[in-house]
Amino acid sequence: MEYRKKFGTYDFPDQFLEIELEDLEVALYAPPAEREEEPFSNITVSFGKNPYRLMEHKIFKNAILKQLKGKEDMFVEPQFSGFGKYVGNGIPMYQFEIRESNGVVTRQCYLVGEKKHCLFQETTYEEDPVMDQALENAVASFQWGE
């Protein structure tokens, strides 16, 4: 199913439910079965502005890395990894993964635009290929809005 927001469009599987968190300007997505458990695995999508031009996307990446390292104490014995690539119509994307010793895995995918970014964040509490595939598909389908 395609979702259209002011900042862009992206796809999630039809069985995923959208929960808009208006106060935070964040949309949350999860399959129905996940929502029966607390806490439940989910993917959030948010939009943000930043001071970096599109051609400075590597500087943006370094700023995010610094920010993540500064929040290291928020995680339980974290292991960090990451990579970058281009998706869709040549949109720079940086993915950071935080694996905690308690089994929680957080994947953050930043899609970078001209002084803006879109963050897709997956949080799982156990290995979940359905969630992983939904994140990959959403990121791959992303297109900036006007």
C-alpha positions as CSV (number, residue, x, y, z in Angstrom):
1,M,0.0,0.0,0.0
2,E,1.4,3.4,-0.9
3,Y,1.5,6.2,1.7
4,R,1.5,9.8,0.6
5,K,2.9,12.4,3.0
6,K,3.8,16.0,2.4
7,F,7.5,15.1,2.3
8,G,7.2,12.0,0.1
9,T,5.7,8.6,-0.7
10,Y,6.6,5.1,0.3
11,D,5.1,1.6,0.4
12,F,4.3,-0.8,3.2
13,P,2.7,-4.3,2.9
14,D,-1.1,-4.2,2.9
15,Q,-1.3,-6.1,6.3
16,F,0.7,-3.4,8.1
17,L,-1.4,-0.9,10.1
18,E,-0.5,2.8,10.3
19,I,-0.7,4.7,13.6
20,E,-0.2,8.4,13.2
21,L,1.5,10.0,16.2
22,E,0.4,13.6,15.4
23,D,2.0,15.2,18.4
24,L,5.4,13.9,17.2
25,E,4.8,14.1,13.5
26,V,5.8,10.5,13.2
27,A,3.9,7.6,11.5
28,L,4.2,4.1,13.1
29,Y,3.7,0.9,11.1
30,A,3.3,-2.7,12.4
31,P,1.6,-5.9,11.4
32,P,-1.6,-6.6,13.4
33,A,-0.1,-9.6,15.2
34,E,2.8,-7.4,16.6
35,R,0.5,-4.9,18.2
36,E,-0.9,-7.6,20.6
37,E,2.4,-7.7,22.5
38,E,4.0,-5.0,24.6
39,P,6.5,-3.7,23.6
40,F,5.8,-4.5,19.9
41,S,8.1,-4.4,16.9
42,N,7.5,-1.4,14.6
43,I,8.8,0.9,11.9
44,T,8.5,4.6,12.4
45,V,8.8,7.2,9.6
46,S,9.6,10.8,10.3
47,F,10.7,13.9,8.3
48,G,13.3,16.4,9.4
49,K,15.2,19.5,8.2
50,N,18.9,19.9,8.5
51,P,21.5,22.4,7.5
52,Y,23.2,20.2,4.9
53,R,23.0,20.5,1.1
54,L,22.4,17.3,-0.8
55,M,26.0,17.3,-2.0
56,E,27.1,17.4,1.6
57,H,25.4,14.1,2.5
58,K,28.6,12.6,3.9
59,I,28.9,15.4,6.4
60,F,25.3,14.7,7.4
61,K,26.2,11.0,7.8
62,N,29.1,12.0,10.1
63,A,26.8,14.2,12.2
64,I,24.4,11.3,12.7
65,L,27.3,9.0,13.7
66,K,28.4,11.5,16.2
67,Q,24.9,11.8,17.6
68,L,24.5,8.0,17.9
69,K,27.8,7.6,19.7
70,G,26.7,10.3,22.1
71,K,23.6,8.3,23.0
72,E,25.5,5.0,23.4
73,D,24.6,4.8,27.1
74,M,20.9,4.6,26.1
75,F,21.4,1.1,24.8
76,V,22.3,-2.2,26.5
77,E,25.8,-3.2,25.5
78,P,25.3,-2.0,21.9
79,Q,27.2,-3.1,18.8
80,F,27.0,-0.5,16.0
81,S,27.3,-1.1,12.3
82,G,26.3,0.8,9.2
83,F,26.6,1.4,5.5
84,G,25.5,3.7,2.8
85,K,24.1,3.3,-0.7
86,Y,21.9,5.1,-3.2
87,V,18.2,4.1,-3.5
88,G,15.3,4.9,-5.7
89,N,16.2,7.8,-8.1
90,G,19.7,8.2,-6.7
91,I,18.8,9.2,-3.1
92,P,21.7,8.8,-0.7
93,M,20.7,6.5,2.1
94,Y,22.7,5.7,5.3
95,Q,21.7,2.7,7.4
96,F,22.9,2.4,11.0
97,E,22.2,-0.8,13.0
98,I,22.3,-1.0,16.8
99,R,22.3,-4.6,18.2
100,E,21.8,-4.7,22.0
101,S,22.8,-7.7,24.2
102,N,19.1,-8.1,25.3
103,G,18.1,-8.9,21.7
104,V,16.7,-5.5,20.7
105,V,17.8,-4.4,17.2
106,T,17.3,-0.9,15.9
107,R,17.9,0.0,12.3
108,Q,17.8,3.6,11.2
109,C,17.7,4.4,7.5
110,Y,18.3,8.1,6.7
111,L,17.3,9.2,3.2
112,V,19.0,12.5,2.5
113,G,17.7,15.4,0.4
114,E,18.5,19.1,0.0
115,K,18.6,20.4,3.7
116,K,16.1,17.6,4.6
117,H,16.0,13.9,5.5
118,C,13.5,11.2,6.1
119,L,14.2,8.6,8.8
120,F,12.8,5.1,8.7
121,Q,13.5,3.4,12.0
122,E,12.8,-0.3,12.6
123,T,12.8,-1.6,16.2
124,T,12.5,-5.4,16.7
125,Y,12.6,-7.4,19.9
126,E,13.5,-10.7,18.2
127,E,14.7,-11.6,14.7
128,D,11.8,-10.8,12.3
129,P,12.4,-11.2,8.5
130,V,8.9,-9.7,7.8
131,M,9.8,-6.5,9.5
132,D,13.3,-6.4,7.8
133,Q,11.7,-6.9,4.4
134,A,9.1,-4.2,5.0
135,L,11.8,-1.7,6.0
136,E,13.9,-2.6,2.9
137,N,10.8,-2.2,0.6
138,A,9.7,1.1,2.2
139,V,13.1,2.6,1.8
140,A,13.5,1.3,-1.8
141,S,10.1,2.7,-2.8
142,F,10.7,6.2,-1.2
143,Q,10.3,9.3,-3.4
144,W,10.6,12.9,-2.3
145,G,7.4,15.0,-2.4
146,E,7.4,18.4,-4.0
